[in-house]
Amino acid sequence: MIRRLIVSYVLLVGVALAAFTVPVAFTLTTQLRGDTEESVRREATTMALLFGGGDAPARQALARVAEAYADETPGRVEVVSADGVAVPPLPMPAHPADAAFTKALRDGRTTSDWGDRPVWGPELVVTVPAYAQADERRIVGAVRIRYATEELSDRLWRIWGFRAFLAVGVLAVAAGLGAIVARLLTKPLRQLNDMASRFSDGDLTARSPITGPQETRTLARTLNQGAERLDTLVAAQRIFVADASHQLRTPLTALRLSLDNIADGVDDEFVREDVEQATAEVVRMSRLVSGLLVLARAEAKVSAPEPLALWELVAERLSVWRPAADERGVRIMLIGSVDERPHVLAGPGNLDQVLDNVLSNALEVSPDGATIAVRLTVPDGETAVLEILDQGPGMSAAEQSRAFDRFWRGQGLTGRSGTGLGLAVVRQLVTDDGGTVALGDTPGGGLCVRIGLRLSPRPGAPRNGG
């Protein structure tokens, strides 16, 4: 935006300079050309009057004037008589029969020739007829002045060069002042952008200074008020999650203990079976409450993502799950290039919980002796992709489309004992960190969980603006 403002300022100044400077320069050029032609024509007419005297003193005076004119100006004089011969003591012209002399001697026409170049050629040629003083209708000869235009060209370059140099200076000053003005004008917008970037990274305390014109002050005030309300709502949700965690788990734990005590003191098999069924429902309710609390914490938790070493984190979580997998003969392996050990942006503890949920589901559905592959790739310079592939029964396309819904449980192995909240928690945590998660089929059968995470600009460096 700053660049566009500067370009617009310079463009406006350039148009103004062109509108005022170029016409003036053209006017000065035309005036210089006209004044020079008029001066040369006047001198040629004066010499033609001397030539028209016809006597020897007039010819001598003409020769002296021509010599003085050649010494004081870049012009030289040529004279030819009506019969095409030289006029002593002046030399014979190089081309006494050219078109200009012919028009002057035959038709009495005065001609001016600036040459063939865009402005003018190397010399201005003015040819005038000379009439006899005794008979002003009789042409006795013609006078020509060849005026070199080198000095005029220098003056022309000075006219245009000075204005071009002045225009460049004015444009440079306009660009500098435009940069200052543009930065001042866009400073409130940059502050709003900084506030929005910090807010998107989870810093709900970010506020924008209320500065600038009325429109940006109103926008900053509105955004600050919205951020304040959102911060209040998130704080209230966190308090609710903490209270619910304490209030719900305690009575469920007490209820399970009571059922265990009843089961220990009852000899009737039918009563014991009912108590065990009630205990199983209490256990399921406890797991459901725990899952809801985890999901509520994931939704309420807003923290700024930080750079994390993805390879090391995945390897550490796999080492935690390998003992459980070894009990069933399930092999867990990490696949990826040794050179590709990216740092990604994620909230504290988010990836740990995501991997735990996905690996728990994969281990539960994998048959004994199967393999769970965790593949890490960096397909581009912005995203790291983590794929968890199992050899379980997999999911149909319809099941994959609903797998991230809350409380949805599939018909497979996980559907019998799961709460239907694991993948919902995974999606919430991944999307909070600006990533993506999707399900697909594993070649040969099974499910592939594909997680895309944002790369950190450089290891250990804080990221500004998400």
Disulfide bonds with the S-S distance in Angstrom:
none
